[in-house]
Amino acid sequence: MSAMVFNETTAMERIGDLEFIKELLHDFYDEIPSDIDNLKKAIVSNDVDTVRIIAHTIKGTGANLSLDATSDVAKRLEMAAKESRKDDFLPIFTELEAEIARFMNFADGFLD
């Protein structure tokens, strides 16, 4: 079973203001398609450093916003890049795309 899309309990503990959390999630919602597109381009071109940087950013943002599943998969992609395991990029990226789709579906209902 995969991790929660969004852990409201930890988000409230970390940030404390639901409206501000929603603003931050909305920013992520707006920016993640571009990040995913750039990540895909980096994977296709075997740009290990860019894969690592973008995956690290998604991991950190996901963790800060309590997007546990997204953060977990991005962490795995970051580690694959750190270890230059290029053959793992596409399978992990596919999982990350699925988690982003889960987030987008969740956000469509959660964000006003």
C-alpha positions as CSV (number, residue, x, y, z in Angstrom):
1,M,0.0,0.0,0.0
2,S,1.4,3.4,-0.9
3,A,1.8,6.3,1.5
4,M,-0.9,8.9,1.9
5,V,-1.3,11.5,-0.8
6,F,-1.5,14.3,1.8
7,N,-1.1,13.9,5.6
8,E,-3.1,16.8,7.0
9,T,-2.2,15.9,10.6
10,T,1.5,16.4,10.0
11,A,1.0,19.4,7.8
12,M,-1.0,21.1,10.6
13,E,1.7,20.2,13.1
14,R,4.4,21.5,10.8
15,I,2.7,24.6,9.4
16,G,-0.4,25.2,11.6
17,D,-2.6,27.2,9.3
18,L,-4.9,25.3,6.9
19,E,-5.5,28.2,4.6
20,F,-1.7,28.8,4.3
21,I,-1.2,25.0,3.7
22,K,-3.8,25.2,0.9
23,E,-1.9,28.2,-0.7
24,L,1.3,26.2,-0.6
25,L,-0.4,23.1,-2.1
26,H,-1.9,25.3,-4.8
27,D,1.6,26.6,-5.6
28,F,2.9,23.1,-5.8
29,Y,-0.1,22.1,-8.0
30,D,0.7,25.0,-10.4
31,E,4.5,24.3,-10.6
32,I,4.7,20.5,-10.6
33,P,3.7,19.9,-14.2
34,S,6.7,22.0,-15.3
35,D,9.0,20.2,-12.9
36,I,7.8,16.8,-14.2
37,D,8.3,17.9,-17.8
38,N,11.9,19.1,-17.0
39,L,12.6,15.9,-15.1
40,K,11.4,13.8,-18.1
41,K,13.6,15.8,-20.4
42,A,16.6,15.2,-18.1
43,I,15.9,11.5,-17.9
44,V,15.6,11.2,-21.7
45,S,18.9,13.1,-22.1
46,N,20.6,11.1,-19.3
47,D,21.4,14.3,-17.4
48,V,22.0,12.7,-14.0
49,D,22.8,16.0,-12.2
50,T,19.5,17.6,-13.3
51,V,17.6,14.4,-12.4
52,R,19.1,14.5,-9.0
53,I,18.4,18.3,-8.5
54,I,14.8,18.2,-9.6
55,A,14.1,14.9,-7.7
56,H,15.7,16.5,-4.6
57,T,13.5,19.6,-4.9
58,I,10.3,17.5,-5.3
59,K,11.3,15.4,-2.4
60,G,11.9,18.3,-0.1
61,T,8.8,20.2,-1.2
62,G,6.7,17.1,-0.9
63,A,8.1,16.4,2.6
64,N,7.5,20.0,3.8
65,L,3.9,19.9,2.5
66,S,3.3,16.4,4.0
67,L,2.9,14.9,0.5
68,D,4.4,11.6,1.8
69,A,3.9,9.4,-1.2
70,T,5.3,12.0,-3.6
71,S,8.3,12.7,-1.4
72,D,9.0,9.0,-0.9
73,V,9.2,8.3,-4.7
74,A,11.1,11.4,-5.4
75,K,13.7,10.4,-2.7
76,R,14.1,7.0,-4.5
77,L,14.7,8.8,-7.8
78,E,17.2,11.2,-6.2
79,M,19.1,8.2,-4.7
80,A,19.1,6.5,-8.1
81,A,20.6,9.7,-9.6
82,K,23.2,10.0,-6.8
83,E,24.2,6.4,-7.6
84,S,24.1,6.9,-11.4
85,R,21.5,4.1,-11.7
86,K,20.2,5.4,-15.0
87,D,18.3,2.1,-15.7
88,D,16.2,2.9,-12.6
89,F,15.2,6.4,-13.7
90,L,12.3,5.6,-16.0
91,P,10.6,3.0,-13.7
92,I,10.8,5.3,-10.7
93,F,9.8,8.3,-12.8
94,T,6.7,6.4,-13.9
95,E,5.8,5.9,-10.2
96,L,6.4,9.6,-9.6
97,E,4.1,10.5,-12.4
98,A,1.4,8.2,-10.8
99,E,1.9,9.9,-7.4
100,I,1.7,13.3,-9.0
101,A,-1.6,12.3,-10.7
102,R,-2.9,11.1,-7.3
103,F,-2.0,14.4,-5.8
104,M,-3.6,16.4,-8.7
105,N,-6.8,14.4,-8.3
106,F,-6.7,14.9,-4.5
107,A,-6.0,18.6,-4.9
108,D,-8.9,19.1,-7.4
109,G,-11.2,18.2,-4.5
110,F,-9.3,19.6,-1.6
111,L,-8.2,23.0,-2.9
112,D,-11.0,25.6,-3.4
